[in-house]
Amino acid sequence: MWLSSATMKPSSGGMYVKNIQCKHILGGDGKASSVVSVLKVVFIPLAVVAAKQSEDQEKIKKLNATTPRSWNIKQAGKSSIQKRGMQGTLKELDTKFQSERTEQIEKPRATKHKVVVGEEVTQLVIPLDRSTIIRACVLTSGGLATAGVVIRQGSHWLLQKGWLSPDCTILMPYDFQPWHLGATAAAVVVVSVSRQLLLKTWPAFSRSSQAANEQVLKSLDPLDYVVVSVLPGISEELLFRGAVLPLFGIDWKGVLLTGIIFGALHLTGGRNKAFAIWASFIGILYGTLSVWTMDLLVPMATHSLANLVAAVMWKQNENTVSSEC
C-alpha cells in the first residue's frame, strides 16, 4: 500500500508547487521514483496555470480600484466599461456616442446667418451657393419665358386658323415710344420707394424680404445681380403681362386678376403672405403700365430695373451693417 503526503514549497517564480513525498509502507519495489515522476508531470503545469490566473486577477482588481469612474468611454473597450461598472448599457453608450459624433460632423455644415430687423434677430437662414442660384434663375426664367412665347404664338396661330381666340401678340405688342422712358423711370421710383417704406413699417414684409435676400443675394457677386434681376423681370412679364393678361382681357378686371395670380405665386421659397400681398400690388402696377402704354417692353424694363435697385440697396445696407459691426 502506498501513502503520499505533500508539502508546499515556494518555486523560483514566486509560485507554490507541490513537493510530492511518497512513502512505501508495505515494502519497496522501486516504483516510488516512477510514481513521483508521473505526478510531477501532471500536477506541476496545472499549478503554474492556476498561479498565473490568480496573478492576473489580482492585477485586474488593482486596476479597477485605481481607475476613475468617469473614464472616457470613447477610448474604453466594451469589456472595460462592464468591468468598471459604469452606468448605462453598452447599447445606450454606443447610441450616445454616435449621436454626439453625428452632431460634431454636421454642426459646421449648418452655418446660418442672422437676419436682423432693428435690434431683433428675427430669422435664421442658410444662404444658397452661387452656382445653385444662377442655375435655378436660368432654368426658372427659361421655363416662364417658354410658356409665355408658346401662349402668345399659340393664340396667334389659333386666330389665323379661324378659332375665336384672342391674339396675345396683337393685344399686347412691342411698341416702344420715347415717352415710355419717363413712364418706366417713374414706375421704378414708385416701386423702390414703396418697398423701402414697407421694410421700415411692416415687420412681416420686412422679415420675409430680408430672409429672401439673405438666402439668394448673400453669395452672389455684384455682376450676378444683373442676371438675377433682368432674367426674372423679362420672363415673368412675358408670361403674365404678355400672355395671361390678354387672355383675361385688357381692362381693369384682367389687370386685377393677373396681379393677384402673380402675387400668389410669390408665396414659394419661404415667403409669407405679406410678401405675396406686396407682389400682388406691383403685379397690378405692372399690368396698369402695360394697358396704359400698350407696350410689353415697359413692364419688362420696370420689373428688371426695380429688382436691380432692390438688390443693390440691400447689398449697400448689408455692407453698412457689416462695417458697423
Phi, psi and omega in degrees: 000139180252140176233126181247144174227152184230141173237148183264127178232139179291139177269178181292335180273007180086007182253157181261129177234160183274131173258103187280126174241121182249132179246134180267117185266317185256048176100150178248129181237016178087004182276347185298318182294321179292321179295317179299319179297318179297316180296322178296317181297326184276311191272330182296313176300321178298318180295322179296315179298316180298319180293323178295317178297319178297322179293319179296319179297323178294320178295320179296317179299318179294321179294319177296325182287332184261344182278128179292151181290338181269025180301140185298114184288341180289340181251000184262147173282161182296322180295323179294323178299317180295318183294329183272000175064033181287152184288149177092144177284165180298325180294318179294320179295319178296318179297317179296317180296316180296321179294319177295321180294317179297319180296321179293326181286317186277340184300316180295335181285336184269048179287115185244153180248139180280136173256117187250129173242110187071239178250007186253130174279116189256335186197152176245128181230156178252112180298140176279154179284160188300314183297323179296318182293313182296317180297315179296321180296315181295314182294315180295314180296321177297320178295316179296317180296320178298317179298318179296317180294318180298316181294315181296310181289327177294319178294324177294318180294319179296321179294322178293331179277002177096004177282145177280077183234138176293133179270107183296328181292335178271319183290329178225084186270179169263108185218079185287137174231148182304322182291349177293336177297317178294320179296320179295314180297318179297319180294321178297319178297316180299314181296315184292316179294318179298319179298314181296321177296319180291325178299329182269339187244347183236095185303320181297316178293321180298316180298313182294317181294317180296318180296318179296317179294320179298320182286323187265315190270345188301318186263005183272153171278159181305320180292336178294336180299327178295319181295310184283354176262315186282315183301310177296323181300316181288312185292319181293320179289326177298322180281306190280311181272336181269340183233307184291315181301312178299328179292324179280335180125137179275072179206183185294330178294315178296320178298315182294313182294317179296320179296321179293317178297318178301317179291320181297324180290347178272010174282349181284167177074025178081005179283152183259185183294326179300318179292324178295322177296317177299316180296325177295320179298310181289332175296319176294322178297315179295324177294321177297318176300320181296314181292323182291314184268340186053042180218116182292339179293331182295307178295328177298311181293318181297314181298313182296313181293322178296320176298316182294318178298317180297318180294316181295319179294322177296317180296319179296317178294323178295318179294324179294316180296319181295320180292325178290328179285000000 
